[in-house]
Amino acid sequence: MATAVKMIYSASPQTVINTSTDIAAGNFSGAPAATFDNTTDSDVPYALFAEAMLEAPDWAAAPVAGTVVSLWGVLKDTDGTDDDTDAPSGTAAGGARHFGSWTIAAADALQRRTITISLKGCRFVDFYIQNGTAQNMNNDGGTNCVVKITPFTVGTP
């Protein structure tokens, strides 16, 4: 008889981006709100996966359906002391790693999306988003752009 696989989620999603600054079409977000820590979660330390949730509050006009907002990250403390270099800036990814993309609808309104990402080999990460739509992401209308990371693991009960 097969044993059921169980997904074990962290009880505490980490907010890694929380910005009221607009993100121009094609550009990356500015500095992250906090460095993601994959080492100290009491439920799932050193998780291999996570749910990454984006809340994009508003747009200059409705984006084209099927365009994306992408999640990038710069690894921190990669060898115990040093970080990867070259954070994203403007439209350049620098030394950041691509973690995934959320598909955006043709709606000039709040869009909340979730993707599953791999955290394999990641202890600490500074996350950034890139606005891959042709519209400015308006984050200054009272609702911030937010990204939350919820680590999880897959195991047996």
Wavefront OBJ file of the C-alpha trace (Angstrom):
o trace
v 0.000 0.000 0.000
v 1.359 3.393 -0.987
v 1.909 6.123 1.570
v 0.282 9.466 0.825
v 2.587 12.375 0.132
v 2.084 15.370 2.372
v 2.968 19.001 1.681
v 4.239 20.799 4.783
v 3.965 24.594 4.573
v 5.597 27.244 6.691
v 3.204 28.913 9.109
v 4.906 32.250 8.425
v 5.130 33.589 4.852
v 7.983 36.082 4.467
v 7.248 39.452 2.844
v 10.243 40.095 0.582
v 8.914 43.001 -1.503
v 6.591 45.736 -0.256
v 6.931 48.876 -2.332
v 4.898 51.993 -3.026
v 7.313 52.973 -5.805
v 6.018 52.601 -9.372
v 7.828 50.057 -11.551
v 8.196 51.186 -15.156
v 7.518 48.789 -18.011
v 10.525 46.500 -18.498
v 12.214 47.630 -15.267
v 13.151 45.865 -12.049
v 11.871 46.787 -8.600
v 14.193 48.568 -6.230
v 15.750 47.180 -3.067
v 13.871 44.279 -1.455
v 11.857 44.791 1.742
v 13.767 41.989 3.474
v 16.222 39.203 2.707
v 14.452 35.835 2.461
v 15.797 33.417 5.098
v 15.460 29.717 4.245
v 17.454 28.500 7.268
v 15.468 29.268 10.402
v 11.814 28.415 9.678
v 10.664 26.116 12.495
v 8.256 24.241 10.195
v 10.377 23.773 7.073
v 14.026 24.839 7.460
v 16.037 24.522 4.239
v 12.870 24.002 2.181
v 13.336 22.956 -1.438
v 10.207 24.720 -2.707
v 8.052 27.772 -2.036
v 4.852 29.442 -3.130
v 5.610 32.961 -4.357
v 2.592 35.266 -4.237
v 2.474 38.579 -6.136
v 0.006 41.364 -5.440
v 0.226 43.889 -8.265
v -2.142 46.697 -7.282
v -2.763 48.743 -10.419
v -1.461 49.641 -13.867
v -1.167 52.791 -15.989
v -3.610 51.028 -18.348
v -4.629 47.409 -18.784
v -1.572 45.266 -19.629
v -1.645 42.940 -22.622
v -3.006 39.547 -21.585
v -0.290 36.923 -21.279
v 2.554 39.308 -20.470
v 4.499 38.518 -17.312
v 5.997 39.879 -14.125
v 9.141 37.869 -13.366
v 10.716 36.947 -10.036
v 14.502 37.236 -9.794
v 16.857 36.853 -6.856
v 20.429 37.459 -5.790
v 21.787 34.685 -3.557
v 23.271 35.816 -0.256
v 25.901 34.135 1.911
v 26.629 31.607 -0.834
v 29.841 30.240 0.664
v 29.256 31.156 4.278
v 30.472 34.740 3.916
v 30.107 36.132 0.380
v 27.060 37.115 -1.681
v 26.479 36.793 -5.404
v 27.060 40.192 -7.011
v 25.274 42.631 -9.284
v 21.698 43.194 -8.178
v 19.189 43.994 -10.936
v 18.995 47.653 -11.930
v 16.861 49.419 -14.495
v 16.207 46.793 -17.189
v 19.385 44.741 -16.540
v 19.205 41.477 -14.565
v 22.809 41.792 -13.368
v 23.874 38.590 -11.596
v 20.371 37.671 -10.462
v 18.855 34.213 -10.936
v 15.423 33.807 -12.560
v 12.961 32.026 -10.246
v 9.764 32.157 -12.334
v 7.072 34.379 -13.810
v 3.466 35.280 -13.097
v 1.152 35.612 -16.120
v -0.797 38.866 -16.099
v -4.338 39.443 -17.365
v -5.609 42.372 -19.439
v -7.096 44.118 -16.396
v -6.268 47.533 -14.980
v -6.923 46.348 -11.435
v -5.385 44.398 -8.574
v -3.920 41.118 -9.806
v -2.910 38.448 -7.292
v -0.971 35.459 -8.635
v 0.929 32.519 -7.108
v 3.681 30.375 -8.600
v 5.748 27.515 -7.209
v 9.495 28.122 -7.197
v 12.557 26.008 -6.459
v 14.706 26.973 -3.476
v 17.258 24.245 -4.092
v 20.645 25.549 -2.946
v 19.185 28.771 -1.520
v 19.825 29.813 2.067
v 19.280 33.572 1.808
v 17.907 35.498 -1.195
v 17.234 39.144 -2.043
v 14.230 38.960 -4.390
v 13.363 41.468 -7.143
v 10.560 41.604 -9.687
v 10.731 42.703 -13.305
v 7.681 44.311 -14.855
v 7.570 42.541 -18.226
v 4.331 44.196 -19.307
v 4.170 47.219 -21.568
v 2.456 49.236 -18.812
v 3.811 50.981 -15.735
v 2.910 49.205 -12.494
v 1.294 51.894 -10.331
v 2.113 51.118 -6.714
v 1.505 54.540 -5.223
v -2.297 54.665 -5.189
v -2.530 53.551 -1.569
v -1.883 49.856 -2.199
v 1.691 48.602 -2.370
v 3.098 45.947 -4.653
v 3.792 42.949 -2.402
v 5.609 39.634 -2.853
v 5.415 36.948 -0.171
v 7.390 33.696 -0.116
v 5.936 30.662 1.709
v 8.423 27.765 1.884
v 7.166 24.191 1.799
v 8.476 20.679 1.610
v 7.040 17.402 0.411
v 7.229 14.366 2.649
v 5.275 11.537 4.184
v 3.210 11.802 7.361
l 1 2 3 4 5 6 7 8 9 10 11 12 13 14 15 16 17 18 19 20 21 22 23 24 25 26 27 28 29 30 31 32 33 34 35 36 37 38 39 40 41 42 43 44 45 46 47 48 49 50 51 52 53 54 55 56 57 58 59 60 61 62 63 64 65 66 67 68 69 70 71 72 73 74 75 76 77 78 79 80 81 82 83 84 85 86 87 88 89 90 91 92 93 94 95 96 97 98 99 100 101 102 103 104 105 106 107 108 109 110 111 112 113 114 115 116 117 118 119 120 121 122 123 124 125 126 127 128 129 130 131 132 133 134 135 136 137 138 139 140 141 142 143 144 145 146 147 148 149 150 151 152 153 154 155 156 157
